[in-house]
Amino acid sequence: MEPIQRTFDSLDWITIILFSSLIFIIIAKRMFYNRFMDFIILPFNNKYVFMYNKKAKLLNWFQIFITIFQVSNFSLFIYLACNVFFLSDYGSSVSFYFIILALLVLFLIVKILLQIGNGYIFNSNKIISEFIFRKLTYLNYSSLFMFIANVMLCYVFKDSKTVVFISILLILLINVTGWITALRNHQKFLRANFFYFILYLCTLEIAPFVIIGSYLKY
């Protein structure tokens, strides 16, 4: 009975996190309905990025609500994926989730601050801010698929590696699309600062994932 009880306990707090994250999406929709509807059709229409990138600051309530939803579900997806691939006990401690959450939030904050710092150093604040906005927007959009994947991994296809792989593929596809559109819209700037772009790409985009991958490998 003990393993069964542990599983139900884990599902209890996971359910709370899923519903809590959903509240932020509901609030965002209620308070910013038009913006939310533009956000939902992001892959099919760039209206959201072009409209709100110009008129809105990087830090605003809509972005905050959606980002909270994103980090909550991103952390939970990592937690569930770790249970599928690395851990034998599905009912791992809730503290493991909050460790992932804290590290993810810290990583995102440090990364954004470093990117903003680069903008000041190279006198390209506006372009860097637009770049951050676009990348964060696509990352936030991919969290909708993370939420669906989390629900499926918890209640429908438990411990399914197929669900994890398909979800990772969709998440990467969405974020790569954001990257491609960002690079396409700033080709002139990138050509003029190609060396610094490669340096940025290696230090702030590729290196963190290499470090994380090396850690998981061992």
N, C-alpha and C positions, 0 to 999 in steps of 0.2 A: 504493500500500500504506500510505502514511503516514496518510491520513485514517481507514482501517479500523483501524490500530493504535491511533490516538488514541481511537476509539470504544470499543474493547475495554478500553483503559486506564481510561476514565471509568466503564465498567460494572463494572470490578473494584472500584474504591473505593466506588461506589454500592452494590454488592452487600454489601460489608463493613459499610457503615453500616446497611443494611436488616436484616442478620442481627444486628448488634450491638444495634440498637434492639429487635429481637424478643426478645433475651435478657432485657431488663428486664421485658417483658410476662410471659415465662415465670416469672421469679423472683417477680414480684408474684402470679401465680396460685398458685405452689407455696407461698409463705409466707402468703398471705392468701386462701385458696381461697373461703371464704364471701363475703368482701367483694368479691372479683373477680367472682363470679357475680352478686351484686347490682348491681355496676357495669355488667356487660354488658347487663342488661335495663333500663338507665336510661331510655330513651325510653318504655318501656311501663309503668314502675313507679317511683314516686318514693321507694321504700323506701330506696335507697342514700343519697340526699340527707338525708332526715329522720333516718335512723338514725345516720349517721356525722358529720353536721354537728353533732349535739348531743354525741356522746361522744368525737369525735376532734379533735385540734388541727389547725390548718391545715397544719402541717409534720409529716408522719409518713412512715414508710418506704414505705407503699403509694403515697401521693401523690407522693413523690419518684421512685419507679420509673416510674410512669405519666407523670409530667411529663417525665422524661428521654426516654421514648419519644415523647412529643408534640413536644418541641422539635426532636428529631432528624428526625422525619418532616415537621414543619411547615417546617423549613428546607430540607429536600430537595424538598418540594413547590414551594416558592417558587423554588428553583434550577431545577427542571425546567420550571416555568411560564415563567420568564424565558428559558430556552433555546427554548421553543416560540414565544414571542411577540416576543422582542427580539434574540436572538442567533442567528447563522447556524451557528455551530460547536457541535455537541452536546457535543463533548469539551472544554468549558471547564475552566479550571484548578480543581483541588480547593480551592484557596485561596478561590475565590469562594463555595463552599459554607460554609466555615468563617467567612468574613466575615458571611454571612447569619446563621449560627448564633449568632455572638457578638452581633450587633446584636439579634437576637430575644430572646436570654437577657437582655441588658441592658435591653431595652424592658420585658419582663415583670417583672423585678426592680424597676425604677424605678417602674413603674405600681402594683405591689402595695404597695410602700413608701409611695407617695403616698396610696394608698387607706387604708392603715392609719393614716397620719398624719392624714388627714381624720377618721378615727374617733376619734382622741384629741382633736383640736381641738373637735369637736362632741359629744364625750362619748357616742359611739354605737359603741364598740368591738365589742360583741357583734354588732350588726346588720351592721356593715361586714364583720366576719370571716365571718359567714354568707353575705353577698353575694359575697365573694371566693371562698369555698369552692364555692358553687354555680356561679359563672361558670367557675372553673378546672376543675371537674368536667366540665362540658359541653364545654369546650375540649379537655380530655384525651380525652373520648369521641369527639369529632370526629376525633381523630388516628388512630383505627382506620380511618376512611375515607381519610385522607391516606395511610396505609400502603398500602392497596389501590390507590389512585390512583397512587402512586409505582411500585408493582410493574407496573401496567398500562402506565404511560408509559415504563418502562425495557425491558420484555420482551415486551409484547403489542401495544399500540397506540402505537408510538413517535411522539413529537411530535404527538400527537392533541389538537387544540384542543377537540374535543368532550368528551374525557375531563376536560380541565382545567375546562371550563365546568360540566359536571355535578358534578364534585367540589366546586368552589367553591359551587355552589348547595346541595349537601347539607351542607357545612360551615357555611354561613350559616344554613341551616334549623335545624340542631342547636343552634347558639349563640343564635339568636333565641329558640328554645324555652326555653333556659335563662334568658334575659333576661326573657321573659314570666312564667315561673313565679316568678322572683325578685321581680319588681315586684308580682305578684299577692299574694305572701305578706307583703309589707311595705307595703301600701297606706296604712295608718295612719301609719307613720313618714314616708312620702313626702309625704303631704298636709301633715304638720306641718312639713316641711322642703323644701317644693317648690322654693323659690328656690335653695337650696344643691344640690339634686339636679340642677336644670337647669345650674347652674354646673359641677358635677362631670361631667355628661354631655358638655358642650361641650369642657371642657379635657382630660379623661382618656380619653374614649371616642371622640369624633368628630374632634377636632383632630389626633391622631396619624395617622389614616387620610387626612385631607385633605392633610397634609404629605407623606405617603408617595405619595399619588396625584399630587400636584403635581410631586414629584421624578421619578416614572416618566414623566410626561407630557413632561417636557423632557429 
